[in-house]
Amino acid sequence: MATKDAGKAEQVGDSASLEVLARVGLIAYGVVHLLIGWLAVQLAWGLTASKSADTSGALKTLADQLFGKILLWLVAVGLVALALWQASATIWGYRNVEGAKRLQAQVTSGAKAVIYAALGASAASVALGSGESSSQSQQQATSGVLALPGGQVIVVVTGLIIVGVGVAGVVKGVKKAFIEEIDVSSMSPVARKGVSRVGQVGYIAKGLALGVVGGLLSYATLTFDQHKAQGLDGALQTILAQPFGRFLLTAVALGFVAFGLFAFLQSRYRRM
């Protein structure tokens, strides 16, 4: 009976309907990154101070549009479907590889499932009229964890993991390892090169931003300054405060736009 139930569950994970929803989720993921890029450009050049340049700010920007609440629910459903697809890959996927490589791929998919689910929950939260900036929520979460036994070590390790994820993103961009995830066989050489460049810029920029987020979190914990335990919005503010910060932040913003465009391309060409 257990084997039969597992087989049914696996069929759900591989269903065509879930694949369609997951591809919609990739479009939603791309929209979020495009909006973050746009908000970061506005932040860099002082065009507005009304929205946080993070995921919640992007979702609130979407909510302000015509039919915004409907769009947010579509984003939420798509991202949850994307999370379910990654969860199914974690449990049943990567059977063509063995050993440590399969375990690494499963752990990566599991982490992505958590991220997509959290983004989907954030979209639903904003659609319901709530939601905080990443900096506010991260400060609250950090304060709660620091109150636990060994909390400082936990937060520092978490920050270092985020830095590691950022570095992995940069490496993935530099090596163009993301090409393995999409089907480029039907593309012309020019289109293939364009996709490669867009993905490369996107992964490197997002990796750098995540590295700053993790670095800020670890530094704030070690110096006991919880106000510096900021999320993506705080990381972008930190980049802006550097020499030539406007230009650096604009470059990062364009990278987020590139990542968003690459997510659109993935929705069409991603191997599932």
Buried (B, 14 or more C-beta within 10 A) or exposed (E): EEEEEEEEEBEEBBEEEBBEBBBBBBBBBBBBBBBBBBBBBBBBEEEEEEBBBBBBBBBBBBBEEEEBBEBBBBBBBBBBBBBBBBBBBBBBBBEEEEEEEBEEBBEBBBBBBBBBBEBBBBBBBBBEEEBBBBBBBBBEBBEEBBEEEEBBEBBBEBBBBBBEBBBBBBEBBEEBEBBEEBEBEEBEEEEBEBBBEBBBBBBBBBBBBBBBBBBBBBBBBEEEEBEBBBBBBBBBBBBBEEEEBBEBBBBBBBBBBBBBBBBBBBBEBBEB
